[in-house]
Amino acid sequence: MAMEATTIRFEPEEKSWIQAYADFVGRTFSDVVREAALEMVEDAADRQAYEDALAADDGMRYSMDEVKRMAMEAE
């Protein structure tokens, strides 16, 4: 997949801090920033999925024995 370039503005201290971290972990500046941004988006999607699941929760719970029995009946 071809990458696209973009511009992100950082304060000099922020850029230095990120670059120092990237150097420490042996990654490029771009890799560190890209990974952080993608993790933030994934975390937000996970939180939304969790909130959606809570909203749809009907309160029904099963014991482990019930789950095992249902699994065996499905086979």
N, CA, C and O atoms as a Tripos MOL2 file, in Angstrom:
@<TRIPOS>MOLECULE
protein
  300   299    75     0     0
PROTEIN
NO_CHARGES

@<TRIPOS>ATOM
      1 N           0.8440   -1.1660    0.0000 N.3       1 MET1
      2 CA          0.0000    0.0000    0.0000 C.3       1 MET1
      3 C           0.8960    1.2370    0.0000 C.2       1 MET1
      4 O           1.8200    1.3330    0.8070 O.2       1 MET1
      5 N           0.6370    2.1490   -0.8690 N.am      2 ALA2
      6 CA          1.4340    3.3660   -0.9670 C.3       2 ALA2
      7 C           1.0670    4.3090    0.1750 C.2       2 ALA2
      8 O          -0.1060    4.4900    0.5000 O.2       2 ALA2
      9 N           2.0830    4.8970    0.7660 N.am      3 MET3
     10 CA          1.8860    5.8460    1.8570 C.3       3 MET3
     11 C           1.7220    7.2450    1.2740 C.2       3 MET3
     12 O           2.2760    7.5600    0.2210 O.2       3 MET3
     13 N           0.9610    8.0710    1.9670 N.am      4 GLU4
     14 CA          0.8180    9.4710    1.5920 C.3       4 GLU4
     15 C           1.5180   10.3200    2.6420 C.2       4 GLU4
     16 O           1.4870    9.9950    3.8300 O.2       4 GLU4
     17 N           2.1320   11.3780    2.2190 N.am      5 ALA5
     18 CA          2.7850   12.3020    3.1440 C.3       5 ALA5
     19 C           1.7660   13.3120    3.6460 C.2       5 ALA5
     20 O           0.8420   13.6980    2.9310 O.2       5 ALA5
     21 N           1.9520   13.7250    4.8720 N.am      6 THR6
     22 CA          1.1120   14.7650    5.4540 C.3       6 THR6
     23 C           1.9760   15.6030    6.3870 C.2       6 THR6
     24 O           3.0960   15.2200    6.7260 O.2       6 THR6
     25 N           1.4550   16.7230    6.7880 N.am      7 THR7
     26 CA          2.1980   17.6070    7.6730 C.3       7 THR7
     27 C           1.4940   17.6810    9.0190 C.2       7 THR7
     28 O           0.2850   17.9000    9.0900 O.2       7 THR7
     29 N           2.2580   17.4960   10.0760 N.am      8 ILE8
     30 CA          1.7640   17.6660   11.4380 C.3       8 ILE8
     31 C           2.7030   18.6420   12.1170 C.2       8 ILE8
     32 O           3.9240   18.4960   12.0420 O.2       8 ILE8
     33 N           2.1440   19.6180   12.7660 N.am      9 ARG9
     34 CA          2.9730   20.6250   13.4160 C.3       9 ARG9
     35 C           3.1320   20.2910   14.8970 C.2       9 ARG9
     36 O           2.1570   20.0260   15.6000 O.2       9 ARG9
     37 N           4.3820   20.3120   15.3530 N.am     10 PHE10
     38 CA          4.7200   20.0840   16.7520 C.3      10 PHE10
     39 C           5.5150   21.2650   17.2660 C.2      10 PHE10
     40 O           6.2380   21.9200   16.5150 O.2      10 PHE10
     41 N           5.3750   21.5280   18.5480 N.am     11 GLU11
     42 CA          6.2870   22.4560   19.1950 C.3      11 GLU11
     43 C           7.6750   21.8010   19.1730 C.2      11 GLU11
     44 O           7.7670   20.5740   19.2180 O.2      11 GLU11
     45 N           8.7470   22.5850   19.1050 N.am     12 PRO12
     46 CA         10.0830   21.9910   19.0550 C.3      12 PRO12
     47 C          10.3540   21.0010   20.1900 C.2      12 PRO12
     48 O          10.9780   19.9620   19.9740 O.2      12 PRO12
     49 N           9.8830   21.3260   21.4040 N.am     13 GLU13
     50 CA         10.0990   20.4210   22.5380 C.3      13 GLU13
     51 C           9.3560   19.1050   22.3520 C.2      13 GLU13
     52 O           9.8680   18.0400   22.6970 O.2      13 GLU13
     53 N           8.1410   19.1850   21.8010 N.am     14 GLU14
     54 CA          7.3590   17.9770   21.5520 C.3      14 GLU14
     55 C           8.0670   17.0900   20.5310 C.2      14 GLU14
     56 O           8.1890   15.8800   20.7200 O.2      14 GLU14
     57 N           8.5290   17.7120   19.4500 N.am     15 LYS15
     58 CA          9.2130   16.9540   18.4030 C.3      15 LYS15
     59 C          10.4670   16.2980   18.9560 C.2      15 LYS15
     60 O          10.7500   15.1380   18.6540 O.2      15 LYS15
     61 N          11.2190   17.0310   19.7630 N.am     16 SER16
     62 CA         12.4410   16.4710   20.3540 C.3      16 SER16
     63 C          12.1240   15.2900   21.2600 C.2      16 SER16
     64 O          12.8370   14.2860   21.2670 O.2      16 SER16
     65 N          11.0490   15.4250   22.0220 N.am     17 TRP17
     66 CA         10.6600   14.3550   22.9340 C.3      17 TRP17
     67 C          10.2430   13.0980   22.1650 C.2      17 TRP17
     68 O          10.6460   11.9880   22.5120 O.2      17 TRP17
     69 N           9.4440   13.2810   21.1340 N.am     18 ILE18
     70 CA          9.0200   12.1440   20.3070 C.3      18 ILE18
     71 C          10.2240   11.5210   19.6040 C.2      18 ILE18
     72 O          10.3480   10.2980   19.5470 O.2      18 ILE18
     73 N          11.1100   12.3600   19.0710 N.am     19 GLN19
     74 CA         12.2930   11.8380   18.3850 C.3      19 GLN19
     75 C          13.1800   11.0630   19.3510 C.2      19 GLN19
     76 O          13.7150   10.0150   18.9900 O.2      19 GLN19
     77 N          13.3430   11.5590   20.5660 N.am     20 ALA20
     78 CA         14.1540   10.8460   21.5620 C.3      20 ALA20
     79 C          13.5480    9.4800   21.8620 C.2      20 ALA20
     80 O          14.2710    8.4920   21.9860 O.2      20 ALA20
     81 N          12.2290    9.4240   21.9790 N.am     21 TYR21
     82 CA         11.5670    8.1410   22.2090 C.3      21 TYR21
     83 C          11.7690    7.2110   21.0190 C.2      21 TYR21
     84 O          12.0950    6.0360   21.1910 O.2      21 TYR21
     85 N          11.5740    7.7380   19.8130 N.am     22 ALA22
     86 CA         11.7550    6.9280   18.6040 C.3      22 ALA22
     87 C          13.1690    6.3690   18.5390 C.2      22 ALA22
     88 O          13.3630    5.1960   18.2200 O.2      22 ALA22
     89 N          14.1480    7.1980   18.8370 N.am     23 ASP23
     90 CA         15.5400    6.7370   18.8420 C.3      23 ASP23
     91 C          15.7450    5.6420   19.8860 C.2      23 ASP23
     92 O          16.4170    4.6440   19.6290 O.2      23 ASP23
     93 N          15.1640    5.8370   21.0550 N.am     24 PHE24
     94 CA         15.3190    4.8800   22.1510 C.3      24 PHE24
     95 C          14.7700    3.5050   21.7850 C.2      24 PHE24
     96 O          15.3740    2.4830   22.1110 O.2      24 PHE24
     97 N          13.6190    3.4840   21.1030 N.am     25 VAL25
     98 CA         12.9870    2.1970   20.7590 C.3      25 VAL25
     99 C          13.3780    1.7050   19.3680 C.2      25 VAL25
    100 O          12.9040    0.6640   18.9140 O.2      25 VAL25
    101 N          14.2470    2.4620   18.6930 N.am     26 GLY26
    102 CA         14.7220    2.0170   17.3830 C.3      26 GLY26
    103 C          13.6940    2.1120   16.2780 C.2      26 GLY26
    104 O          13.6880    1.2950   15.3570 O.2      26 GLY26
    105 N          12.8270    3.1000   16.3630 N.am     27 ARG27
    106 CA         11.8050    3.2980   15.3430 C.3      27 ARG27
    107 C          11.9990    4.6640   14.7220 C.2      27 ARG27
    108 O          12.7420    5.4890   15.2540 O.2      27 ARG27
    109 N          11.3450    4.9110   13.6110 N.am     28 THR28
    110 CA         11.4070    6.2380   13.0100 C.3      28 THR28
    111 C          10.3740    7.1400   13.6810 C.2      28 THR28
    112 O           9.4190    6.6690   14.2990 O.2      28 THR28
    113 N          10.5840    8.4200   13.5460 N.am     29 PHE29
    114 CA          9.6370    9.4070   14.0590 C.3      29 PHE29
    115 C           8.2530    9.1470   13.4790 C.2      29 PHE29
    116 O           7.2580    9.1330   14.2040 O.2      29 PHE29
    117 N           8.1970    8.9410   12.1650 N.am     30 SER30
    118 CA          6.9200    8.6980   11.4910 C.3      30 SER30
    119 C           6.2220    7.4590   12.0200 C.2      30 SER30
    120 O           5.0080    7.4640   12.2220 O.2      30 SER30
    121 N           6.9910    6.3870   12.2450 N.am     31 ASP31
    122 CA          6.3950    5.1590   12.7680 C.3      31 ASP31
    123 C           5.7580    5.3860   14.1320 C.2      31 ASP31
    124 O           4.6530    4.9110   14.3980 O.2      31 ASP31
    125 N           6.4610    6.1150   14.9950 N.am     32 VAL32
    126 CA          5.9540    6.3610   16.3430 C.3      32 VAL32
    127 C           4.6720    7.1900   16.2850 C.2      32 VAL32
    128 O           3.6980    6.8600   16.9620 O.2      32 VAL32
    129 N           4.6570    8.2480   15.4980 N.am     33 VAL33
    130 CA          3.4840    9.1150   15.4030 C.3      33 VAL33
    131 C           2.3260    8.3610   14.7570 C.2      33 VAL33
    132 O           1.1910    8.4530   15.2230 O.2      33 VAL33
    133 N           2.6050    7.6190   13.6920 N.am     34 ARG34
    134 CA          1.5510    6.8550   12.9990 C.3      34 ARG34
    135 C           0.9290    5.8310   13.9460 C.2      34 ARG34
    136 O          -0.2940    5.7280   14.0400 O.2      34 ARG34
    137 N           1.7750    5.0760   14.6460 N.am     35 GLU35
    138 CA          1.2760    4.0480   15.5490 C.3      35 GLU35
    139 C           0.4390    4.6730   16.6690 C.2      35 GLU35
    140 O          -0.6120    4.1380   17.0240 O.2      35 GLU35
    141 N           0.8890    5.7870   17.2210 N.am     36 ALA36
    142 CA          0.1390    6.4490   18.2930 C.3      36 ALA36
    143 C          -1.2320    6.9120   17.7960 C.2      36 ALA36
    144 O          -2.2350    6.7370   18.4880 O.2      36 ALA36
    145 N          -1.2750    7.4920   16.6160 N.am     37 ALA37
    146 CA         -2.5440    7.9730   16.0610 C.3      37 ALA37
    147 C          -3.4920    6.8080   15.7960 C.2      37 ALA37
    148 O          -4.6760    6.8880   16.1220 O.2      37 ALA37
    149 N          -2.9870    5.7360   15.2130 N.am     38 LEU38
    150 CA         -3.8350    4.5810   14.9180 C.3      38 LEU38
    151 C          -4.3370    3.9150   16.1980 C.2      38 LEU38
    152 O          -5.4880    3.4810   16.2530 O.2      38 LEU38
    153 N          -3.4910    3.8290   17.2260 N.am     39 GLU39
    154 CA         -3.9270    3.2560   18.4990 C.3      39 GLU39
    155 C          -5.0390    4.0880   19.1210 C.2      39 GLU39
    156 O          -5.9790    3.5390   19.6960 O.2      39 GLU39
    157 N          -4.9380    5.4130   19.0070 N.am     40 MET40
    158 CA         -5.9670    6.2860   19.5560 C.3      40 MET40
    159 C          -7.2970    6.0450   18.8450 C.2      40 MET40
    160 O          -8.3420    5.9900   19.4930 O.2      40 MET40
    161 N          -7.2680    5.9010   17.5280 N.am     41 VAL41
    162 CA         -8.4910    5.6470   16.7680 C.3      41 VAL41
    163 C          -9.0550    4.2720   17.1180 C.2      41 VAL41
    164 O         -10.2650    4.1310   17.2910 O.2      41 VAL41
    165 N          -8.1970    3.2600   17.2240 N.am     42 GLU42
    166 CA         -8.6490    1.9190   17.5850 C.3      42 GLU42
    167 C          -9.2530    1.8960   18.9870 C.2      42 GLU42
    168 O         -10.2710    1.2430   19.2140 O.2      42 GLU42
    169 N          -8.6300    2.6050   19.9260 N.am     43 ASP43
    170 CA         -9.1630    2.6750   21.2850 C.3      43 ASP43
    171 C         -10.5480    3.3140   21.2900 C.2      43 ASP43
    172 O         -11.4450    2.8530   21.9950 O.2      43 ASP43
    173 N         -10.7210    4.3670   20.5110 N.am     44 ALA44
    174 CA        -12.0300    5.0260   20.4330 C.3      44 ALA44
    175 C         -13.0750    4.0760   19.8480 C.2      44 ALA44
    176 O         -14.2110    4.0400   20.3210 O.2      44 ALA44
    177 N         -12.7040    3.3160   18.8350 N.am     45 ALA45
    178 CA        -13.6340    2.3470   18.2390 C.3      45 ALA45
    179 C         -13.9830    1.2580   19.2420 C.2      45 ALA45
    180 O         -15.1360    0.8360   19.3260 O.2      45 ALA45
    181 N         -12.9890    0.7990   20.0070 N.am     46 ASP46
    182 CA        -13.2410   -0.2180   21.0350 C.3      46 ASP46
    183 C         -14.1770    0.3090   22.1190 C.2      46 ASP46
    184 O         -15.0820   -0.4000   22.5600 O.2      46 ASP46
    185 N         -13.9590    1.5650   22.5500 N.am     47 ARG47
    186 CA        -14.8350    2.1590   23.5590 C.3      47 ARG47
    187 C         -16.2670    2.2560   23.0340 C.2      47 ARG47
    188 O         -17.2210    1.9890   23.7660 O.2      47 ARG47
    189 N         -16.4130    2.6390   21.7620 N.am     48 GLN48
    190 CA        -17.7530    2.7450   21.1870 C.3      48 GLN48
    191 C         -18.4160    1.3770   21.1020 C.2      48 GLN48
    192 O         -19.6010    1.2460   21.4080 O.2      48 GLN48
    193 N         -17.6730    0.3630   20.6940 N.am     49 ALA49
    194 CA        -18.2290   -0.9900   20.6270 C.3      49 ALA49
    195 C         -18.6570   -1.4680   22.0130 C.2      49 ALA49
    196 O         -19.6960   -2.1110   22.1600 O.2      49 ALA49
    197 N         -17.8500   -1.1520   23.0280 N.am     50 TYR50
    198 CA        -18.1940   -1.5170   24.4090 C.3      50 TYR50
    199 C         -19.4730   -0.8100   24.8440 C.2      50 TYR50
    200 O         -20.3650   -1.4340   25.4180 O.2      50 TYR50
    201 N         -19.5640    0.4880   24.5740 N.am     51 GLU51
    202 CA        -20.7590    1.2470   24.9460 C.3      51 GLU51
    203 C         -21.9900    0.7270   24.2140 C.2      51 GLU51
    204 O         -23.0720    0.6540   24.7960 O.2      51 GLU51
    205 N         -21.8320    0.3650   22.9360 N.am     52 ASP52
    206 CA        -22.9460   -0.2020   22.1750 C.3      52 ASP52
    207 C         -23.3890   -1.5340   22.7710 C.2      52 ASP52
    208 O         -24.5840   -1.8110   22.8720 O.2      52 ASP52
    209 N         -22.4150   -2.3600   23.1660 N.am     53 ALA53
    210 CA        -22.7300   -3.6590   23.7600 C.3      53 ALA53
    211 C         -23.4480   -3.4750   25.0990 C.2      53 ALA53
    212 O         -24.4000   -4.1970   25.3940 O.2      53 ALA53
    213 N         -22.9990   -2.5170   25.9050 N.am     54 LEU54
    214 CA        -23.6790   -2.2480   27.1710 C.3      54 LEU54
    215 C         -25.1110   -1.7920   26.9360 C.2      54 LEU54
    216 O         -26.0260   -2.2050   27.6490 O.2      54 LEU54
    217 N         -25.3000   -0.9480   25.9430 N.am     55 ALA55
    218 CA        -26.6410   -0.4480   25.6470 C.3      55 ALA55
    219 C         -27.5710   -1.5750   25.1810 C.2      55 ALA55
    220 O         -28.7740   -1.5390   25.4420 O.2      55 ALA55
    221 N         -27.0190   -2.5580   24.5020 N.am     56 ALA56
    222 CA        -27.8200   -3.6650   23.9820 C.3      56 ALA56
    223 C         -27.9460   -4.8200   24.9790 C.2      56 ALA56
    224 O         -28.6780   -5.7760   24.7220 O.2      56 ALA56
    225 N         -27.2480   -4.7450   26.1060 N.am     57 ASP57
    226 CA        -27.2440   -5.8250   27.0990 C.3      57 ASP57
    227 C         -28.6320   -5.9870   27.7150 C.2      57 ASP57
    228 O         -29.2080   -5.0400   28.2500 O.2      57 ASP57
    229 N         -29.1520   -7.2050   27.6250 N.am     58 ASP58
    230 CA        -30.4790   -7.4640   28.1890 C.3      58 ASP58
    231 C         -30.3990   -8.0480   29.6020 C.2      58 ASP58
    232 O         -31.4270   -8.3650   30.2000 O.2      58 ASP58
    233 N         -29.1870   -8.1900   30.1320 N.am     59 GLY59
    234 CA        -29.0220   -8.6880   31.4930 C.3      59 GLY59
    235 C         -28.9510  -10.1990   31.6070 C.2      59 GLY59
    236 O         -28.7140  -10.7160   32.6990 O.2      59 GLY59
    237 N         -29.1480  -10.9200   30.5150 N.am     60 MET60
    238 CA        -29.1160  -12.3820   30.5420 C.3      60 MET60
    239 C         -27.6880  -12.8480   30.8180 C.2      60 MET60
    240 O         -26.7460  -12.3940   30.1700 O.2      60 MET60
    241 N         -27.5340  -13.7520   31.7810 N.am     61 ARG61
    242 CA        -26.2230  -14.3030   32.1190 C.3      61 ARG61
    243 C         -26.3290  -15.8160   32.1610 C.2      61 ARG61
    244 O         -27.3840  -16.3610   32.4830 O.2      61 ARG61
    245 N         -25.2220  -16.5030   31.8320 N.am     62 TYR62
    246 CA        -25.1670  -17.9510   31.8490 C.3      62 TYR62
    247 C         -24.0120  -18.3960   32.7160 C.2      62 TYR62
    248 O         -22.9560  -17.7630   32.7260 O.2      62 TYR62
    249 N         -24.2040  -19.4810   33.4410 N.am     63 SER63
    250 CA        -23.1050  -20.0620   34.2120 C.3      63 SER63
    251 C         -22.1960  -20.8220   33.2520 C.2      63 SER63
    252 O         -22.5740  -21.1080   32.1160 O.2      63 SER63
    253 N         -21.0070  -21.1410   33.7180 N.am     64 MET64
    254 CA        -20.0790  -21.9010   32.8770 C.3      64 MET64
    255 C         -20.6640  -23.2560   32.5140 C.2      64 MET64
    256 O         -20.5010  -23.7200   31.3860 O.2      64 MET64
    257 N         -21.3410  -23.8920   33.4550 N.am     65 ASP65
    258 CA        -21.9610  -25.1900   33.1660 C.3      65 ASP65
    259 C         -23.0230  -25.0650   32.0780 C.2      65 ASP65
    260 O         -23.1350  -25.9400   31.2190 O.2      65 ASP65
    261 N         -23.8050  -23.9840   32.1080 N.am     66 GLU66
    262 CA        -24.8180  -23.7750   31.0740 C.3      66 GLU66
    263 C         -24.1700  -23.5630   29.7070 C.2      66 GLU66
    264 O         -24.6530  -24.0840   28.7020 O.2      66 GLU66
    265 N         -23.0900  -22.8070   29.6690 N.am     67 VAL67
    266 CA        -22.3870  -22.5590   28.4060 C.3      67 VAL67
    267 C         -21.8430  -23.8610   27.8520 C.2      67 VAL67
    268 O         -21.9690  -24.1230   26.6560 O.2      67 VAL67
    269 N         -21.2380  -24.6840   28.7040 N.am     68 LYS68
    270 CA        -20.7060  -25.9810   28.2600 C.3      68 LYS68
    271 C         -21.8250  -26.8550   27.7180 C.2      68 LYS68
    272 O         -21.6730  -27.4890   26.6730 O.2      68 LYS68
    273 N         -22.9650  -26.8920   28.4350 N.am     69 ARG69
    274 CA        -24.0940  -27.7130   27.9910 C.3      69 ARG69
    275 C         -24.6190  -27.2360   26.6470 C.2      69 ARG69
    276 O         -24.9010  -28.0520   25.7690 O.2      69 ARG69
    277 N         -24.7550  -25.9100   26.4710 N.am     70 MET70
    278 CA        -25.2370  -25.3660   25.1990 C.3      70 MET70
    279 C         -24.2610  -25.6840   24.0720 C.2      70 MET70
    280 O         -24.6830  -25.9670   22.9510 O.2      70 MET70
    281 N         -22.9740  -25.6400   24.3540 N.am     71 ALA71
    282 CA        -21.9650  -25.9410   23.3290 C.3      71 ALA71
    283 C         -22.0590  -27.4010   22.9140 C.2      71 ALA71
    284 O         -21.9520  -27.7260   21.7310 O.2      71 ALA71
    285 N         -22.2580  -28.2720   23.8840 N.am     72 MET72
    286 CA        -22.3540  -29.7060   23.5660 C.3      72 MET72
    287 C         -23.6290  -30.0120   22.7870 C.2      72 MET72
    288 O         -23.6260  -30.8770   21.9110 O.2      72 MET72
    289 N         -24.7110  -29.3160   23.0940 N.am     73 GLU73
    290 CA        -25.9760  -29.5110   22.3780 C.3      73 GLU73
    291 C         -25.8640  -29.0030   20.9340 C.2      73 GLU73
    292 O         -26.5320  -29.5250   20.0410 O.2      73 GLU73
    293 N         -25.0460  -28.0160   20.7090 N.am     74 ALA74
    294 CA        -24.9010  -27.4380   19.3790 C.3      74 ALA74
    295 C         -24.0710  -28.3380   18.4620 C.2      74 ALA74
    296 O         -24.1410  -28.2170   17.2390 O.2      74 ALA74
    297 N         -23.3080  -29.2150   19.0400 N.am     75 GLU75
    298 CA        -22.4300  -30.0780   18.2110 C.3      75 GLU75
    299 C         -23.1730  -31.1730   17.5320 C.2      75 GLU75
    300 O         -22.5730  -31.9690   16.8090 O.2      75 GLU75
@<TRIPOS>BOND
     1     1     2 1
     2     2     3 1
     3     3     4 2
     4     3     5 am
     5     5     6 1
     6     6     7 1
     7     7     8 2
     8     7     9 am
     9     9    10 1
    10    10    11 1
    11    11    12 2
    12    11    13 am
    13    13    14 1
    14    14    15 1
    15    15    16 2
    16    15    17 am
    17    17    18 1
    18    18    19 1
    19    19    20 2
    20    19    21 am
    21    21    22 1
    22    22    23 1
    23    23    24 2
    24    23    25 am
    25    25    26 1
    26    26    27 1
    27    27    28 2
    28    27    29 am
    29    29    30 1
    30    30    31 1
    31    31    32 2
    32    31    33 am
    33    33    34 1
    34    34    35 1
    35    35    36 2
    36    35    37 am
    37    37    38 1
    38    38    39 1
    39    39    40 2
    40    39    41 am
    41    41    42 1
    42    42    43 1
    43    43    44 2
    44    43    45 am
    45    45    46 1
    46    46    47 1
    47    47    48 2
    48    47    49 am
    49    49    50 1
    50    50    51 1
    51    51    52 2
    52    51    53 am
    53    53    54 1
    54    54    55 1
    55    55    56 2
    56    55    57 am
    57    57    58 1
    58    58    59 1
    59    59    60 2
    60    59    61 am
    61    61    62 1
    62    62    63 1
    63    63    64 2
    64    63    65 am
    65    65    66 1
    66    66    67 1
    67    67    68 2
    68    67    69 am
    69    69    70 1
    70    70    71 1
    71    71    72 2
    72    71    73 am
    73    73    74 1
    74    74    75 1
    75    75    76 2
    76    75    77 am
    77    77    78 1
    78    78    79 1
    79    79    80 2
    80    79    81 am
    81    81    82 1
    82    82    83 1
    83    83    84 2
    84    83    85 am
    85    85    86 1
    86    86    87 1
    87    87    88 2
    88    87    89 am
    89    89    90 1
    90    90    91 1
    91    91    92 2
    92    91    93 am
    93    93    94 1
    94    94    95 1
    95    95    96 2
    96    95    97 am
    97    97    98 1
    98    98    99 1
    99    99   100 2
   100    99   101 am
   101   101   102 1
   102   102   103 1
   103   103   104 2
   104   103   105 am
   105   105   106 1
   106   106   107 1
   107   107   108 2
   108   107   109 am
   109   109   110 1
   110   110   111 1
   111   111   112 2
   112   111   113 am
   113   113   114 1
   114   114   115 1
   115   115   116 2
   116   115   117 am
   117   117   118 1
   118   118   119 1
   119   119   120 2
   120   119   121 am
   121   121   122 1
   122   122   123 1
   123   123   124 2
   124   123   125 am
   125   125   126 1
   126   126   127 1
   127   127   128 2
   128   127   129 am
   129   129   130 1
   130   130   131 1
   131   131   132 2
   132   131   133 am
   133   133   134 1
   134   134   135 1
   135   135   136 2
   136   135   137 am
   137   137   138 1
   138   138   139 1
   139   139   140 2
   140   139   141 am
   141   141   142 1
   142   142   143 1
   143   143   144 2
   144   143   145 am
   145   145   146 1
   146   146   147 1
   147   147   148 2
   148   147   149 am
   149   149   150 1
   150   150   151 1
   151   151   152 2
   152   151   153 am
   153   153   154 1
   154   154   155 1
   155   155   156 2
   156   155   157 am
   157   157   158 1
   158   158   159 1
   159   159   160 2
   160   159   161 am
   161   161   162 1
   162   162   163 1
   163   163   164 2
   164   163   165 am
   165   165   166 1
   166   166   167 1
   167   167   168 2
   168   167   169 am
   169   169   170 1
   170   170   171 1
   171   171   172 2
   172   171   173 am
   173   173   174 1
   174   174   175 1
   175   175   176 2
   176   175   177 am
   177   177   178 1
   178   178   179 1
   179   179   180 2
   180   179   181 am
   181   181   182 1
   182   182   183 1
   183   183   184 2
   184   183   185 am
   185   185   186 1
   186   186   187 1
   187   187   188 2
   188   187   189 am
   189   189   190 1
   190   190   191 1
   191   191   192 2
   192   191   193 am
   193   193   194 1
   194   194   195 1
   195   195   196 2
   196   195   197 am
   197   197   198 1
   198   198   199 1
   199   199   200 2
   200   199   201 am
   201   201   202 1
   202   202   203 1
   203   203   204 2
   204   203   205 am
   205   205   206 1
   206   206   207 1
   207   207   208 2
   208   207   209 am
   209   209   210 1
   210   210   211 1
   211   211   212 2
   212   211   213 am
   213   213   214 1
   214   214   215 1
   215   215   216 2
   216   215   217 am
   217   217   218 1
   218   218   219 1
   219   219   220 2
   220   219   221 am
   221   221   222 1
   222   222   223 1
   223   223   224 2
   224   223   225 am
   225   225   226 1
   226   226   227 1
   227   227   228 2
   228   227   229 am
   229   229   230 1
   230   230   231 1
   231   231   232 2
   232   231   233 am
   233   233   234 1
   234   234   235 1
   235   235   236 2
   236   235   237 am
   237   237   238 1
   238   238   239 1
   239   239   240 2
   240   239   241 am
   241   241   242 1
   242   242   243 1
   243   243   244 2
   244   243   245 am
   245   245   246 1
   246   246   247 1
   247   247   248 2
   248   247   249 am
   249   249   250 1
   250   250   251 1
   251   251   252 2
   252   251   253 am
   253   253   254 1
   254   254   255 1
   255   255   256 2
   256   255   257 am
   257   257   258 1
   258   258   259 1
   259   259   260 2
   260   259   261 am
   261   261   262 1
   262   262   263 1
   263   263   264 2
   264   263   265 am
   265   265   266 1
   266   266   267 1
   267   267   268 2
   268   267   269 am
   269   269   270 1
   270   270   271 1
   271   271   272 2
   272   271   273 am
   273   273   274 1
   274   274   275 1
   275   275   276 2
   276   275   277 am
   277   277   278 1
   278   278   279 1
   279   279   280 2
   280   279   281 am
   281   281   282 1
   282   282   283 1
   283   283   284 2
   284   283   285 am
   285   285   286 1
   286   286   287 1
   287   287   288 2
   288   287   289 am
   289   289   290 1
   290   290   291 1
   291   291   292 2
   292   291   293 am
   293   293   294 1
   294   294   295 1
   295   295   296 2
   296   295   297 am
   297   297   298 1
   298   298   299 1
   299   299   300 2
@<TRIPOS>SUBSTRUCTURE
     1 MET1         2 RESIDUE 1 A MET
     2 ALA2         6 RESIDUE 1 A ALA
     3 MET3        10 RESIDUE 1 A MET
     4 GLU4        14 RESIDUE 1 A GLU
     5 ALA5        18 RESIDUE 1 A ALA
     6 THR6        22 RESIDUE 1 A THR
     7 THR7        26 RESIDUE 1 A THR
     8 ILE8        30 RESIDUE 1 A ILE
     9 ARG9        34 RESIDUE 1 A ARG
    10 PHE10       38 RESIDUE 1 A PHE
    11 GLU11       42 RESIDUE 1 A GLU
    12 PRO12       46 RESIDUE 1 A PRO
    13 GLU13       50 RESIDUE 1 A GLU
    14 GLU14       54 RESIDUE 1 A GLU
    15 LYS15       58 RESIDUE 1 A LYS
    16 SER16       62 RESIDUE 1 A SER
    17 TRP17       66 RESIDUE 1 A TRP
    18 ILE18       70 RESIDUE 1 A ILE
    19 GLN19       74 RESIDUE 1 A GLN
    20 ALA20       78 RESIDUE 1 A ALA
    21 TYR21       82 RESIDUE 1 A TYR
    22 ALA22       86 RESIDUE 1 A ALA
    23 ASP23       90 RESIDUE 1 A ASP
    24 PHE24       94 RESIDUE 1 A PHE
    25 VAL25       98 RESIDUE 1 A VAL
    26 GLY26      102 RESIDUE 1 A GLY
    27 ARG27      106 RESIDUE 1 A ARG
    28 THR28      110 RESIDUE 1 A THR
    29 PHE29      114 RESIDUE 1 A PHE
    30 SER30      118 RESIDUE 1 A SER
    31 ASP31      122 RESIDUE 1 A ASP
    32 VAL32      126 RESIDUE 1 A VAL
    33 VAL33      130 RESIDUE 1 A VAL
    34 ARG34      134 RESIDUE 1 A ARG
    35 GLU35      138 RESIDUE 1 A GLU
    36 ALA36      142 RESIDUE 1 A ALA
    37 ALA37      146 RESIDUE 1 A ALA
    38 LEU38      150 RESIDUE 1 A LEU
    39 GLU39      154 RESIDUE 1 A GLU
    40 MET40      158 RESIDUE 1 A MET
    41 VAL41      162 RESIDUE 1 A VAL
    42 GLU42      166 RESIDUE 1 A GLU
    43 ASP43      170 RESIDUE 1 A ASP
    44 ALA44      174 RESIDUE 1 A ALA
    45 ALA45      178 RESIDUE 1 A ALA
    46 ASP46      182 RESIDUE 1 A ASP
    47 ARG47      186 RESIDUE 1 A ARG
    48 GLN48      190 RESIDUE 1 A GLN
    49 ALA49      194 RESIDUE 1 A ALA
    50 TYR50      198 RESIDUE 1 A TYR
    51 GLU51      202 RESIDUE 1 A GLU
    52 ASP52      206 RESIDUE 1 A ASP
    53 ALA53      210 RESIDUE 1 A ALA
    54 LEU54      214 RESIDUE 1 A LEU
    55 ALA55      218 RESIDUE 1 A ALA
    56 ALA56      222 RESIDUE 1 A ALA
    57 ASP57      226 RESIDUE 1 A ASP
    58 ASP58      230 RESIDUE 1 A ASP
    59 GLY59      234 RESIDUE 1 A GLY
    60 MET60      238 RESIDUE 1 A MET
    61 ARG61      242 RESIDUE 1 A ARG
    62 TYR62      246 RESIDUE 1 A TYR
    63 SER63      250 RESIDUE 1 A SER
    64 MET64      254 RESIDUE 1 A MET
    65 ASP65      258 RESIDUE 1 A ASP
    66 GLU66      262 RESIDUE 1 A GLU
    67 VAL67      266 RESIDUE 1 A VAL
    68 LYS68      270 RESIDUE 1 A LYS
    69 ARG69      274 RESIDUE 1 A ARG
    70 MET70      278 RESIDUE 1 A MET
    71 ALA71      282 RESIDUE 1 A ALA
    72 MET72      286 RESIDUE 1 A MET
    73 GLU73      290 RESIDUE 1 A GLU
    74 ALA74      294 RESIDUE 1 A ALA
    75 GLU75      298 RESIDUE 1 A GLU
